[in-house]
Amino acid sequence: MADIYDLTLSDLGTLALLNFTVQVAVAISFSKFVDKIGFRPLMVFAMSVAAVGLIFYALIPFTFENNIFLGLILATMFFSVAGGFFQILLSPIVNAIPSENKEAAMAKLHSYYAWGQIFTVLFATLMLFIITNFIGDSYWFIIPLILCAVPLVGVILFIHVPLLKPVTEKEQLSIKKVAFTKFFIFALIFILFCGAAEITISQWASTYLEDVVQTDKLVGDILGVCMFSLMLGIGRVLYAKFSNKLNLSSLMLIGCAACFVCYLIIAVSPVAVLSIIAFGICGLAVSLLWPGILNLTSEKFKKAGSWTLAVLAAVGNIGSAIGPFILGQVGEALPDLAFVKNLANNLSMEPSELGLRMAVLICMIFPLISFLSLLYIHKKRQKKLKSDNGAEENLETEGNITETL
């Protein structure tokens, strides 16, 4: 669609920013009302809005034929409202379900984001191939029309699915007891930058492989976006299976470090295969970051209510909006600079290619800050785990002494 309507890198970055900005606005506005209104009515509303949003996308060629970008802006704003509700509802719904291993349940929930992304990319790629070769590029609107069936099914399911009630206000910890703690502040910093790290590389994988590594669109979509999403989903499923034997915060630190290295490889590698592998490893590296910080926060503040996860999701969405936008703006601005043109000439590159590579290098700050902010949380958690283990050992010792007596 970008090629059909001559959308620039800046246009794509703007749409990504707008998408997550609206999600953030919705998440912040409704975070305190989730527990009052309840899960079911909000989820049914969100699914309905998602369906209408997809129909809006399909109508753009007919209602905004003279200004397609304006139509995309309005449709994105509308559709993003649903995304904002999903962010503040799905994690609290799963967190409210009684479970011996909430970490595994949360990881499994977030793995479906990856499977959904893979399905969407493969389906859209196949449909675009069929439409382009047998019908015509202008009929792309058939794709969102078909996809609107997914949220419509969701509406039917959420009308009937059994849901637990959120934590009542009387049972909740006050906002002051949570929001101003060092733990929560560092959690907010972490999810801000890990959201930027995950979504930036995910949204730009296809474009980067096409424009920089010179692969065709099919390879960019399937081996770029899908490879990232596949590894993202595998990482979350594997953690859900073996979570009892693994240390979550330690794995998250390793993930931040690996993500940093992958950004570096993607930025400097001249080989397409190596770049594709780096995209895949990056998906595995970030797989536990977002659901992991939700788990660690829920573990720390068990009676805080749904608003804590909603606020974290909102801040994560801010990072998800800013990251791709920064890469798009920087990647488009750098090629116009004289020193970039000279450097590109010396390296036998196009200025646009070097600009995108340099933009990815700049975005390495996202996983770096994620790593640094997580260190505090990790140290606090390790200290508590040692304290809890020590208390258990003391209880066992006292029990053995009593039995002996």
C-alpha positions in Angstrom: 0.0 0.0 0.0 2.9 2.3 0.7 4.1 1.9 -2.9 0.5 2.4 -4.3 0.0 5.7 -2.5 3.6 6.9 -2.4 3.8 7.0 1.4 7.2 8.0 2.7 9.2 6.6 5.6 8.0 9.7 7.6 4.4 8.9 6.8 4.7 5.3 8.0 6.5 6.5 11.1 3.7 9.0 11.8 1.0 6.4 11.4 2.9 4.1 13.9 3.2 7.0 16.3 -0.4 7.9 16.0 -1.5 4.3 16.5 0.3 4.0 19.8 -0.5 7.6 21.0 -4.2 6.9 20.7 -3.7 3.6 22.5 -1.8 5.4 25.3 -4.6 8.0 25.6 -7.2 5.3 25.9 -5.1 3.2 28.4 -4.5 6.2 30.7 -8.1 7.5 30.5 -9.7 4.2 31.3 -7.1 2.5 33.6 -8.9 3.5 36.8 -12.3 2.5 35.5 -11.5 -1.1 34.5 -12.2 -2.4 38.0 -15.4 -0.3 38.2 -16.9 -1.2 34.8 -15.8 -4.8 34.6 -14.0 -6.8 32.0 -16.9 -8.1 29.9 -18.5 -4.8 28.7 -15.2 -3.2 27.9 -13.9 -6.2 25.9 -17.2 -6.5 23.9 -16.9 -2.7 23.2 -13.2 -3.1 22.2 -13.8 -6.0 19.8 -16.7 -4.1 18.2 -14.6 -1.0 17.7 -11.8 -3.2 16.2 -14.2 -4.6 13.6 -15.6 -1.2 12.7 -12.0 0.1 12.4 -11.1 -2.5 9.9 -14.2 -1.7 7.9 -13.1 1.9 8.0 -9.7 1.0 6.5 -11.5 -0.9 3.7 -13.6 2.2 2.8 -10.7 4.6 2.5 -10.2 4.2 -1.3 -13.9 5.2 -1.8 -14.3 7.9 0.9 -10.9 9.5 0.9 -9.7 8.9 -2.7 -8.3 12.5 -3.0 -6.5 12.3 0.4 -5.6 8.7 1.2 -3.2 9.7 4.0 -5.9 11.6 5.8 -8.1 8.5 5.6 -5.3 6.4 7.0 -4.9 8.8 9.9 -8.6 8.8 10.8 -8.9 5.0 10.4 -5.7 4.4 12.5 -7.1 6.7 15.3 -10.4 4.8 15.3 -8.8 1.3 15.2 -6.2 2.2 17.9 -9.0 2.8 20.4 -9.6 -0.9 20.4 -5.9 -1.6 20.8 -5.8 0.7 23.8 -8.5 -1.3 25.5 -6.9 -4.6 24.6 -3.7 -3.4 26.3 -5.4 -2.6 29.6 -7.8 -5.6 29.7 -6.1 -8.8 28.4 -3.3 -9.0 30.9 -5.5 -8.2 34.0 -8.0 -10.8 32.8 -5.4 -13.5 32.7 -3.8 -12.2 35.9 -7.2 -12.5 37.7 -7.5 -16.2 36.8 -6.5 -18.4 39.7 -3.3 -20.2 38.8 -0.3 -21.8 40.4 2.0 -20.2 37.8 0.9 -16.8 36.7 4.2 -16.2 35.0 3.6 -19.1 32.6 0.0 -18.0 32.0 1.1 -14.4 31.1 3.9 -15.6 28.8 1.4 -17.9 27.0 -1.1 -15.0 26.6 1.6 -12.7 25.1 2.8 -15.5 22.8 -0.5 -15.2 20.9 0.5 -11.7 19.9 3.3 -13.3 17.9 1.1 -16.0 16.4 -1.5 -13.3 15.4 1.2 -11.2 13.8 2.5 -14.2 11.8 -1.0 -15.1 10.6 -1.7 -11.5 9.6 1.5 -11.1 7.7 1.2 -14.5 5.9 -2.4 -13.9 5.1 -1.9 -10.4 3.9 1.1 -11.4 1.8 -0.8 -14.2 0.2 -3.8 -12.0 -0.5 -1.7 -9.2 -1.9 0.0 -11.7 -4.2 -3.4 -12.9 -5.4 -4.9 -9.4 -5.7 -1.9 -7.9 -7.4 -1.6 -10.7 -10.0 -5.2 -11.5 -10.7 -7.4 -8.5 -9.7 -5.3 -5.3 -9.3 -3.5 -3.3 -6.6 -6.4 -1.0 -6.0 -8.4 -3.9 -4.5 -6.3 -4.2 -1.4 -9.3 -3.1 0.7 -10.6 -6.7 0.5 -8.0 -7.7 3.1 -9.2 -5.6 6.0 -12.8 -6.6 5.1 -12.0 -10.3 5.6 -9.9 -9.6 8.7 -12.8 -7.9 10.4 -14.3 -11.3 11.0 -11.7 -12.0 13.7 -12.9 -9.3 16.2 -16.5 -10.1 15.3 -16.0 -13.6 16.5 -14.3 -12.1 19.6 -17.5 -10.1 20.3 -19.5 -13.3 20.4 -17.0 -15.2 22.5 -16.7 -12.4 25.1 -20.4 -12.1 25.5 -20.5 -15.7 26.8 -17.0 -16.5 28.2 -16.9 -16.8 32.1 -14.8 -14.0 33.6 -13.7 -13.3 37.1 -14.5 -9.9 38.7 -11.5 -7.5 39.1 -10.1 -6.6 42.6 -12.5 -4.3 44.3 -11.4 -0.8 45.4 -11.6 -1.7 49.1 -9.1 -4.5 48.6 -6.7 -2.5 46.5 -3.5 -0.9 47.6 -3.6 2.9 47.3 -2.0 4.5 44.3 0.5 6.3 46.6 1.8 3.0 48.0 2.6 1.7 44.5 3.1 4.6 42.1 5.9 6.4 44.0 8.0 3.3 44.9 11.4 2.9 43.2 10.4 -0.5 41.9 7.4 0.9 40.0 9.3 3.9 38.6 12.1 1.6 37.3 9.4 -0.8 35.9 7.9 2.2 34.0 11.3 3.2 32.6 12.0 -0.4 31.6 8.7 -1.0 29.8 9.0 2.4 28.0 12.3 1.4 26.4 11.7 -2.3 26.0 8.5 -1.4 24.2 10.5 0.8 21.9 13.1 -1.9 21.4 10.5 -4.6 20.5 8.2 -2.7 18.3 10.8 -0.6 16.4 12.6 -3.7 15.1 9.3 -5.5 14.5 7.7 -2.7 12.5 10.7 -1.8 10.4 11.9 -5.4 9.7 10.3 -5.6 6.3 11.1 -2.1 5.1 14.7 -2.4 6.4 15.4 -5.7 4.5 13.8 -4.3 1.3 15.6 -0.9 1.3 18.9 -1.7 3.0 19.7 -5.4 2.4 17.9 -5.3 -1.0 15.6 -8.3 -0.5 12.2 -8.4 -2.3 9.0 -7.7 -0.3 8.1 -11.3 0.0 11.4 -12.1 1.7 11.2 -9.0 3.8 7.7 -9.9 5.1 8.1 -13.6 5.6 11.8 -13.9 6.7 11.9 -10.5 8.4 8.6 -9.9 10.2 7.6 -13.5 10.5 11.0 -14.7 11.7 11.0 -12.1 14.4 7.4 -13.0 15.4 8.1 -16.7 15.3 11.0 -16.5 17.6 9.1 -14.0 19.8 6.3 -16.6 20.2 8.6 -19.5 20.7 10.5 -17.7 23.5 7.2 -17.1 25.3 5.9 -20.6 24.9 9.2 -22.1 26.0 9.2 -19.9 29.1 5.6 -20.9 29.9 6.6 -24.6 29.8 9.8 -24.3 31.8 9.1 -21.2 34.0 9.3 -23.2 37.3 13.0 -23.9 36.6 14.0 -20.5 35.3 14.8 -17.1 36.9 12.6 -14.6 35.1 14.6 -11.4 35.8 17.9 -13.0 35.0 16.5 -14.1 31.6 15.2 -10.6 31.0 18.7 -9.1 31.6 20.1 -11.6 29.1 17.4 -10.7 26.7 18.2 -7.0 26.9 21.9 -7.7 26.2 21.1 -10.0 23.3 18.7 -7.4 21.8 21.5 -4.8 22.0 23.9 -7.1 20.1 21.2 -7.9 17.5 20.5 -4.2 16.8 24.3 -3.8 16.2 24.4 -6.8 13.8 21.3 -5.5 11.9 22.8 -2.1 11.6 26.3 -3.1 10.3 25.8 -6.4 8.5 26.1 -6.3 4.7 24.8 -9.9 4.4 21.1 -10.5 4.1 21.2 -13.9 5.8 23.0 -12.6 8.8 20.5 -9.7 9.1 17.5 -12.1 8.9 19.1 -14.3 11.6 19.6 -11.2 13.8 16.0 -10.3 13.4 15.0 -13.8 14.5 17.3 -13.8 17.5 16.1 -10.3 18.4 12.5 -11.7 18.6 13.7 -14.4 21.0 15.7 -11.8 23.0 12.7 -9.5 23.6 10.1 -12.2 24.0 10.1 -12.1 27.8 10.6 -8.4 28.4 7.1 -7.0 28.1 5.2 -9.9 29.8 8.1 -10.3 32.2 7.8 -6.8 33.7 4.0 -7.3 34.1 4.7 -10.5 36.0 7.3 -8.9 38.2 5.1 -6.0 39.0 2.1 -8.3 39.8 4.4 -10.4 42.0 5.5 -7.2 43.9 2.1 -5.6 44.2 -0.4 -8.4 44.5 -3.3 -6.2 45.6 -2.7 -3.2 43.5 -5.6 -3.7 41.1 -5.8 -3.7 37.3 -4.6 -0.1 37.1 -1.0 -1.0 37.6 -0.9 -3.3 34.6 -2.9 -0.7 32.6 -0.4 2.0 33.4 2.5 -0.2 32.5 0.8 -1.1 29.2 0.2 2.6 28.5 3.8 3.6 29.1 5.0 0.6 27.1 2.8 1.9 24.2 4.5 5.3 24.5 7.8 3.5 23.9 6.2 1.5 21.1 5.0 4.8 19.5 8.2 6.8 20.0 10.6 4.0 18.8 9.4 3.4 15.3 8.8 7.2 14.9 12.3 8.1 15.9 13.8 5.5 13.5 11.6 6.7 10.6 12.4 10.4 11.2 16.1 9.9 11.7 16.3 7.4 8.8 14.7 10.0 6.5 16.7 13.1 7.8 20.2 11.7 7.8 20.6 11.1 4.1 20.2 14.8 3.5 23.2 15.7 5.6 26.5 16.3 3.8 28.7 14.2 6.0 26.3 11.2 5.5 26.4 11.7 1.8 30.2 11.8 1.8 30.4 8.7 4.1 27.9 6.8 2.0 30.0 7.6 -1.1 33.2 6.4 0.6 31.4 3.2 1.6 29.8 2.7 -1.8 26.3 2.9 -0.3 23.2 4.9 -1.1 22.7 7.7 1.4 19.2 6.3 2.2 20.7 2.9 3.1 23.4 4.5 5.3 20.7 6.7 6.9 18.6 3.7 8.0 21.7 1.8 9.2 22.7 4.8 11.4 19.1 5.2 12.6 19.2 1.5 13.9 22.5 2.2 15.6 21.0 5.2 17.4 18.1 3.1 18.5 20.5 0.7 20.3 19.9 3.0 23.2 16.5 1.3 23.8 17.7 -2.1 24.9 20.7 -0.4 26.7 18.4 1.7 29.0 16.1 -1.4 29.4 19.1 -3.4 30.7 20.2 -0.6 33.1 16.7 0.0 34.6 16.1 -3.7 35.0 19.2 -4.1 37.1 17.6 -2.4 40.1 14.5 -4.6 39.9 16.6 -7.8 39.4 18.8 -7.0 42.5 15.7 -6.3 44.6 14.1 -9.5 43.5 17.2 -11.6 44.1 17.4 -10.2 47.6 13.8 -11.0 48.3 14.2 -14.6 46.9 17.2 -15.2 49.1 15.3 -13.8 52.1 12.3 -16.0 51.4 14.5 -19.1 50.9 16.3 -18.3 54.2 12.9 -18.1 56.0 11.8 -21.4 54.6 15.1 -23.1 55.7 14.6 -21.7 59.2 11.0 -23.1 59.3 12.3 -26.5 58.1 15.0 -26.5 60.8 12.5 -25.6 63.5 10.2 -28.4 62.3 13.0 -31.0 62.4 14.0 -29.9 66.0 10.4 -30.2 67.1 10.1 -33.7 65.6 13.3 -34.7 67.3 12.1 -33.4 70.7 
